[in-house]
Amino acid sequence: MTHPLPQRIDVHSHFLPPFYRTALAEHGHSHPDGMPAIPEWSLDLHLDMMATANVTKSVLSVSSPGTNIAPGDNALACNLTRACNAYASSLKKQYPERFGVWAALPLPDMAAALQEIEKAVEEDADGFGLLTNYHGVYVGDTSLDPVFDRLNELGATVFIHPTKPCISAPTGNASQTTEALPFGSQYPVPIFEFFFDTTRAVINLFASGTVDRCPNIRFIIPHVGGALPPVMTRFIQFSNVVPGGRILNATTVRQQLDRQFYFDLAGFVFDGESGGDGQLKAFVEGFEISAEKLLYGSDFPFTQTPFVVAFAERMKGGLENLFGGDKEREAIYQGNAVNLLEEGKLKR
């Protein structure tokens, strides 16, 4: 029977093996990022979601709060990262056509992260899943340069997922991490802070020179770039007006976006039950983002299967409104991901 939804490859799909759920609960993350609970996940549930939403492949990653779940406990971060990556790798080996892996890293522990990169390459990871910040150390921070330089050498794909915004302040021989949440626990962090932290991370990648230095990395930015689009012009032009920081060239940044950046469609990218209005339309039409830079994402299991299907049904109508050609829509659902996974194979 013909499936009512188009086939799709899911680049924004999470897994929570039992040992990871236990670690979250034991270290104060029973309500991750202010959400009601740690979502249920199992291989069977994931395969059921895939069948229901017509997902042919899920590229698995660890969502927020990641694998460094206790500030200062580097041993826990290393062990949990290794266990999660090995688990995901075993699923890929068992179901090579159904699963891929964005490997986690135990940042900001540089030595351990560099070791884990090599292990992930050995295990045939498809790329790496990084958080926007690690207890206040944001991607693009100069302390992370060795990791990004190695990822650049590998020609890696880097999927960046938002997490709770934090500030890291040195206190003697250590650092104190402070949550940067003006509303406290009034709102779950994913509602809007995830969007803001995504934007901080991308801006820092450009402003720090990381994107300039790492032309071989392909970045996947979730949720259609978060709050990046309305801030994009401002942060580029501001650097040319206010002295003291890195000066960004609008033409160069645009070329880098077109060459190195992809955006997934996880979340509420369309306003209504039908039609193409909403966040994605503003991004595509306002910044002339090509269909070739868009990827499907479910955000399962933080988005449970009934909502994955509801969003997919809404997306079907929305994409038909925004992109009239079947070829463009097929590229968004599958073709772009196929090319990215092939072109982004890690160099051994």
N, C-alpha and C positions, 0 to 999 in steps of 0.2 A: 504494500500500500504506500502511496505517496505521503510523505510527512508534510503537515501543514506549514512547517517552518523550514526555511532554507538551511542547508548544511552550514556548519560554522566551526571555526577553530577558536578556542577560548584561551587567550593569552593572560587573562586575569582570573585565575582560579586557584583556590587555596586548599590546603590539606592540614588536618589537625590529628596526627596519630595519638593513640592513648597516652603514651609517655609525655607528649608535649602538653596535652590537656592537664595531666597531673602536675607538671612543672608550673604551668600557669596558675593553677589553683593554689599550689603550695607557696607561691611567691607573690601573692597579692593581686592576681589578675583574674579573679573569678568573674569580674565584670569588665572585660577588656575595653579600654577607652570609653568607659561609661555606658557600654551596651548592656542589655538586660542579663546576658549570660554568655558563657563560652558556647558557641553553636555546636550542635551535634554534627559529627562527620564520621564517615566510614567509607571504605572502598565501594561497598554496595550502594550506599546513598549517592556517592559521586557518579558511579556508572548509571544509576537510575536517572539522575539529573541530566546526564549526557544524552541518554536515550530519549528522554522527554522533550528536551530542548533542541534535539538534533545536532548535538555537539560531537564532531568526529574525533577531536583531540583536545585535551586539556593540558596546558603547560602549568605545572604546579609550582606554587611558591608559598612561603610562610608570610602570613599577614602580620599587621601590627598586633602586639608589641614586639614581634620578631623573636630572635633567639637570645639576645642579650637582655634578659628580663630582670636582672638584679644588679644595679649599678655597682661596679667595683668587683664583682665576682666573675673574673675572667675565665676561671676554670669551668664554671657552670655554663657560660656562654659558649666556650669552645666545645664542650661535650654535647650540649644541646644542639648546636649547629651541626656537628658531625653526625649525630643520630638522625636529625631531620633530613639532611642531605642524603644519607645512606638509605633511609626509608623511601624517599622519593625516587632515588636511583633504582631501587629494587622494583618499584612499581613500573618504571619505564622499561626495565629489562623484561618484566613479566608481560607487559602490554605495550610493546614498542610503537604500535600504531595509534594507541589511545592516549598515551601520556608523554609529556616532556617535562623538563625541570629547569626552573630558574633557581640556582643554588644560593643559599643564604651564606653570609659571611659574619664572623664573630667580631665585627667592628665595635669600638675603635681600636681593638688590640691588633696592631699592624702585623706583627710577626705571625700571629695565629691566622690572621686573614690571608696573608700571602701563602701560608702552608695550605689553607683550605682551598684556595683557588686551584692549586696544583692537583689536589685530591679530586676536586670537582671536574677538572679536565680529564683525569684518569677515568672517572665514572661517566663520562660522556654527557655532562650537563649541557643544556642548550644555551645557557647564559647565566646571568646572576640577578638575583632579586635583592635589591638594597632598599633600606628605609630612607626616608628624607633626612632623618637625623638619628644619631645614636647618643642618647642622653645629652643632647645639646651640641654634639659635634655633627655639623651638617655636611652632606655631600658637597664637595667643592672646597672644603677646608684644606688648607695646605698640609695638615698632618696626614691626610689621606692620599696625598699625591702618589706614593709608591704603589698603592693598590690600583689607582686609576691608570697609572703608567703601565702596569702589568696587564690590566684589562685591555688597554689600547694595543699592546703588543699582540694580544690574543685575537684582536678584532672582535671583541665580545659584544653581545647584546646585553644591555643593562635595563632591567625592569625596575622602576622606582616606585615604591609604595609609601603613601603618607603614614605618619604616626603622630603621636601626641607632641606638640611643639614644646621644646625645653630650652633652658638656658644653662650653659655650663660655665661656672665661675671657679677659678682656682682658689683653693684654701690651703695654704701651706704646701705640703707635698702631694695633695690630692685635689680633686675637683668636686664641687658641690653642684648637684643637678637640681634645678628649680623648674617646676611646671609653668609654662607660659600660657595660662588659661584664665583670662580676665573674668569669665563667667563661672569659674570653678566647675562644680558638678551640675550646674543648672541645665546644661545641654550636653548630650552625648558628643564626644569629640568628632566623630565622623560627619556630623551635620554640616559644619562649615570650617572647623579648624583643620580638617584634612585638606580642604581646598587651599587654605592659606599656607599650610606647611609645604604642600606640593609646589606652590609658587615660590616660596622662600628658597627651596632646594634648587629649582631650575634657574632662578635668578643668580644664585650663588655659583652654580656651575659655569654660567657665562661670565659673571663679574670677576670670578677668581682666575679666569683663564683656562679652566679645566677643559672646556669644549675646544678652545683653540689648540691646546696641547695634545688632545686625544681625538684626532679626526677619524680614527678607525672604530670608535665606540658608537654603537647604535643605541639610542635611548628610547624606552617606551615610557610615556607619561600617562598615568591613568586618569579616568574621569574627564576625558576631553581637556586635559591640561589644568583642571582645577580652576583657580582664579587667575591663571596666567594671562589669558587673552586681554582683558582690560588693563592689565598692568604692563604688558609687553612694551608698548610704545613709550610709556612713561619711564621705565627703567633704562631703556636704551638712550632716549633723548636727554634724560637727567644727567647722565654721565658726561655729556658734551657741554652742559651748562654749568654744573657745579664742579670745580676743580678738586683734585685730591685723590680720586679713585681711578679705576681702570676705565678708559674711554672705549665705548662700544660703537661700532659702526653698524648702522641699521641694515645696510645691504649685506654685510658679512653675516650678521646674525640671521637674517632671512635665509641666506644660502645654507647656513649650518642647520637651521630648522628643516629646510627642504631635504637636505642630504642625510642628516643623522637622527632626526626625531620622528617618532611615531606616537600616536595617541589612541588609547583604547576607549571604548564606548560603554564602560561599566557605569551603572547608576542611572540617574534621572536625566538623560540627555535630551528627552523630548517632553514637552509640557503636558499634552493631553493624550487622550486615548487614541487619537488618530491625527494625522497631519504632521508636518515637519518642523513646527515651531519649537523653540527652546534653545538650550545651551549649545547643542551641536550646530544648529543653523547659524547662530551668532558667530561661532568660531569659523565655520566653513565659508560663509559669505563675507564676514567682516575681515578675515585675514587670508582669504583665498587659499585655504588648506585643501590640498588635493585628496581625492578619494584614496589615492595610493598610500597615504600616510595614516589611514584609519584602520583600526583592528577591533575585533569583537572581544568583549570581556563580560563575564557573568557575575564575578565577585562571590561565587559560591564558596563556602556555605554561609557566609555572612549575609548573603542574599539567598534565602531558601528557595527550593525548587519551584513552588507555585509562583513566586515573584520573579524568578528567572524567566519562567514561561510568559508571564504577563508583560515583562519588559521586552522580551523577544517579539511578542506579538505587536506591541506598540512600535518597536524598532522597525519591524517589517513595513508598516505603513509609513513611518517617518522617513525611512531611507528611500522609499518609492517616491515620496514627495520631493526630497532633496536631490536625488540622483536618478535621472530618468532612464539611464542605460542599465541593462542587465549586467553588463561587463563591470561597471563600477561597483555595483552592489555585490557581485560575486567576489570582487577583489577585497572588499571590506570584510565580508564574512569569512573568506578562506584564502584567496590568492595572495594577499599581502603577507599573511602569516606564513604561508608555504615558502614564499621567496625569502622572508626574513630568517626563518629557521634554517634554510639552505645556505644563504649567504653568511649567516652569523655563526656557522660551525666553528668551534674553537680550534685555533691552530695549535697543533701539538708540537 
